């Protein structure tokens, strides 16, 4: 009999308050917007029909507010891991890309390349970020063989987890969209990992059903 696969559901928090749109939020502990709270409800509704054996989450408010409706529906208890916090953008924090390019005299290359190389002053670089996230990932895999684990976290953390599991350099993960309140599902085989679902957004894809049922 083949051993049951371990699966990760990598879930990004919902839309944040408007004043934080399109900036490097990182360690700013912002709230969800009204739209983000609606996205969280749709996410919870979708996840009710999924097998979820364990939940791990970032302690940041935008993640906790995204997770709250799912927890209220009788899901497994969450385990909060500090190391699932968003990457620290250092002196870029609170700025948008145009401001970053102007203030730090950057040409508009991919921001993930800059993060990997630690271009932002006082930020985490790629290796530091990985050294924080990877032990979480390895522990979760070790503790949940054959189970489905939901990890509620941040866009940067999801990219780092994909980088680790798919054996890709962090900047290569720019090929993946990771939208607000999206789900990326990955199956873990003994020697490789496989993407089964990428950037699925229940708030967009299920909204039609929602209108019909009203």
PLY file of the C-alpha trace (Angstrom):
ply
format ascii 1.0
element vertex 214
property float x
property float y
property float z
element edge 213
property int vertex1
property int vertex2
end_header
0.00 0.00 0.00
1.42 3.40 -0.95
2.00 5.82 1.86
-0.44 8.73 1.95
1.08 12.00 0.78
1.72 14.96 3.01
0.15 18.11 1.57
0.62 21.78 2.37
-2.07 24.38 1.79
-0.14 27.67 1.67
-2.63 30.43 2.39
-1.90 34.14 2.13
-3.77 36.62 4.32
-6.62 38.69 2.90
-6.48 42.24 1.55
-5.04 44.75 4.03
-6.13 48.30 4.87
-5.97 50.58 1.85
-3.21 52.81 3.22
-0.86 49.79 3.04
-1.64 48.76 -0.55
1.35 48.38 -2.89
3.95 49.13 -0.24
6.58 46.94 1.37
4.57 46.15 4.51
6.77 43.43 5.95
6.89 43.83 9.71
4.12 46.48 9.92
1.32 44.81 11.89
-1.64 46.06 9.84
-5.30 44.97 9.84
-7.43 43.53 7.07
-9.66 45.83 5.04
-13.44 45.25 4.93
-12.85 43.43 1.63
-10.12 41.34 3.28
-12.57 40.25 5.99
-15.04 39.17 3.29
-12.26 37.23 1.55
-11.49 35.50 4.87
-15.12 34.36 5.17
-15.10 32.95 1.64
-11.81 31.21 2.38
-13.28 29.61 5.52
-16.32 28.44 3.56
-14.11 26.80 0.94
-11.78 25.18 3.51
-14.72 23.63 5.37
-14.91 21.07 2.56
-11.19 20.30 2.61
-9.41 17.77 4.78
-7.23 19.84 7.11
-5.40 17.95 9.86
-3.31 20.79 11.32
-2.99 24.57 11.10
0.14 26.67 11.50
0.04 30.45 11.37
1.99 33.66 11.59
1.14 35.73 14.69
0.65 38.93 12.66
-2.79 40.55 12.81
-3.55 40.31 9.09
-2.99 36.55 9.22
-4.86 36.01 12.48
-7.85 37.98 11.15
-7.81 35.88 7.96
-7.76 32.65 9.95
-10.44 33.67 12.50
-13.56 32.65 10.46
-12.07 29.22 9.75
-11.24 28.66 13.43
-14.79 29.67 14.32
-16.09 26.86 12.08
-14.58 24.14 14.26
-11.26 23.65 12.47
-8.23 22.14 14.25
-6.57 24.51 16.75
-3.80 26.63 15.27
-0.17 26.55 16.25
1.38 30.01 16.00
5.00 30.13 14.81
6.83 33.46 15.13
9.18 32.43 12.33
6.27 32.49 9.84
6.19 36.31 10.07
6.68 38.24 6.84
10.21 39.06 5.64
11.71 42.18 7.17
12.17 44.77 4.40
14.37 46.96 6.59
14.56 50.56 5.34
12.16 49.78 2.48
9.33 49.21 4.97
6.37 51.51 4.36
7.60 52.61 0.90
6.25 51.71 -2.52
8.46 50.44 -5.35
8.81 53.87 -7.01
9.90 55.43 -3.71
12.37 52.61 -3.10
13.93 53.04 -6.57
14.22 56.80 -6.09
15.46 56.82 -2.50
17.97 53.98 -2.91
18.95 54.73 -6.50
17.83 51.35 -7.84
17.05 50.46 -11.40
13.71 48.69 -11.64
14.90 45.10 -11.46
12.92 42.34 -9.81
12.41 43.11 -6.12
12.96 39.43 -5.22
16.53 39.65 -6.58
17.15 42.59 -4.26
15.65 40.74 -1.27
17.77 37.66 -2.01
20.95 39.76 -2.03
19.97 41.92 0.95
20.04 45.18 -1.02
17.59 46.91 1.35
19.49 48.43 4.30
18.75 46.72 7.67
16.63 44.03 5.98
16.72 40.25 6.09
18.55 38.86 3.08
17.53 35.65 1.31
19.78 33.29 3.30
18.67 34.84 6.64
15.02 34.62 5.64
15.45 31.00 4.56
17.30 30.12 7.78
14.22 31.35 9.69
11.51 29.69 7.57
13.12 26.37 6.63
13.23 24.86 10.16
9.45 25.52 10.43
8.87 23.74 7.13
11.05 20.75 8.05
9.41 20.40 11.49
5.91 20.52 10.01
6.83 17.82 7.45
8.34 15.65 10.19
5.35 16.07 12.53
2.57 15.49 9.98
3.42 12.56 7.68
0.51 11.71 5.39
-1.53 14.67 6.62
-2.83 17.89 5.09
-1.49 21.00 6.79
-2.76 24.55 6.28
-0.10 27.25 6.71
-1.61 30.74 7.04
1.08 33.30 6.38
2.38 35.98 3.97
3.27 36.36 0.29
7.00 36.44 0.97
6.83 33.40 3.25
4.82 31.42 0.68
7.46 32.26 -1.94
10.21 31.11 0.41
8.39 27.84 1.16
7.97 27.24 -2.60
11.67 28.04 -3.06
12.59 25.44 -0.42
10.20 22.67 -1.49
10.54 23.08 -5.27
14.30 23.66 -5.03
14.12 27.03 -6.81
16.17 30.17 -6.15
13.90 32.69 -4.37
13.92 35.17 -7.32
12.56 32.43 -9.62
9.35 32.35 -7.57
8.36 35.59 -9.28
6.75 33.28 -11.88
4.01 32.53 -9.33
1.15 34.87 -8.50
0.38 34.91 -4.76
-2.73 37.04 -4.36
-4.57 38.05 -1.20
-6.48 35.14 0.40
-5.13 32.68 -2.16
-4.41 28.98 -1.71
-1.39 27.21 -3.18
-1.43 23.43 -2.65
1.73 21.37 -2.78
2.14 17.58 -2.48
5.30 16.24 -0.85
6.74 13.06 -2.36
9.80 11.28 -0.88
12.24 12.96 -3.28
10.37 15.90 -4.76
7.38 18.20 -4.32
4.62 18.89 -6.82
2.38 21.91 -7.23
-1.26 20.74 -7.35
-3.05 24.10 -7.09
-1.57 27.57 -7.47
-3.04 30.92 -6.45
-6.63 29.65 -6.16
-8.83 32.48 -4.85
-12.17 31.32 -3.36
-13.34 34.94 -2.98
-13.21 35.35 -6.76
-13.99 31.83 -7.97
-16.83 31.09 -5.56
-18.42 34.55 -5.50
-20.85 33.61 -8.27
-22.19 30.68 -6.24
-22.54 33.00 -3.28
-24.71 35.45 -5.24
-26.90 32.62 -6.53
-27.58 31.33 -3.02
-28.74 34.73 -1.72
0 1
1 2
2 3
3 4
4 5
5 6
6 7
7 8
8 9
9 10
10 11
11 12
12 13
13 14
14 15
15 16
16 17
17 18
18 19
19 20
20 21
21 22
22 23
23 24
24 25
25 26
26 27
27 28
28 29
29 30
30 31
31 32
32 33
33 34
34 35
35 36
36 37
37 38
38 39
39 40
40 41
41 42
42 43
43 44
44 45
45 46
46 47
47 48
48 49
49 50
50 51
51 52
52 53
53 54
54 55
55 56
56 57
57 58
58 59
59 60
60 61
61 62
62 63
63 64
64 65
65 66
66 67
67 68
68 69
69 70
70 71
71 72
72 73
73 74
74 75
75 76
76 77
77 78
78 79
79 80
80 81
81 82
82 83
83 84
84 85
85 86
86 87
87 88
88 89
89 90
90 91
91 92
92 93
93 94
94 95
95 96
96 97
97 98
98 99
99 100
100 101
101 102
102 103
103 104
104 105
105 106
106 107
107 108
108 109
109 110
110 111
111 112
112 113
113 114
114 115
115 116
116 117
117 118
118 119
119 120
120 121
121 122
122 123
123 124
124 125
125 126
126 127
127 128
128 129
129 130
130 131
131 132
132 133
133 134
134 135
135 136
136 137
137 138
138 139
139 140
140 141
141 142
142 143
143 144
144 145
145 146
146 147
147 148
148 149
149 150
150 151
151 152
152 153
153 154
154 155
155 156
156 157
157 158
158 159
159 160
160 161
161 162
162 163
163 164
164 165
165 166
166 167
167 168
168 169
169 170
170 171
171 172
172 173
173 174
174 175
175 176
176 177
177 178
178 179
179 180
180 181
181 182
182 183
183 184
184 185
185 186
186 187
187 188
188 189
189 190
190 191
191 192
192 193
193 194
194 195
195 196
196 197
197 198
198 199
199 200
200 201
201 202
202 203
203 204
204 205
205 206
206 207
207 208
208 209
209 210
210 211
211 212
212 213
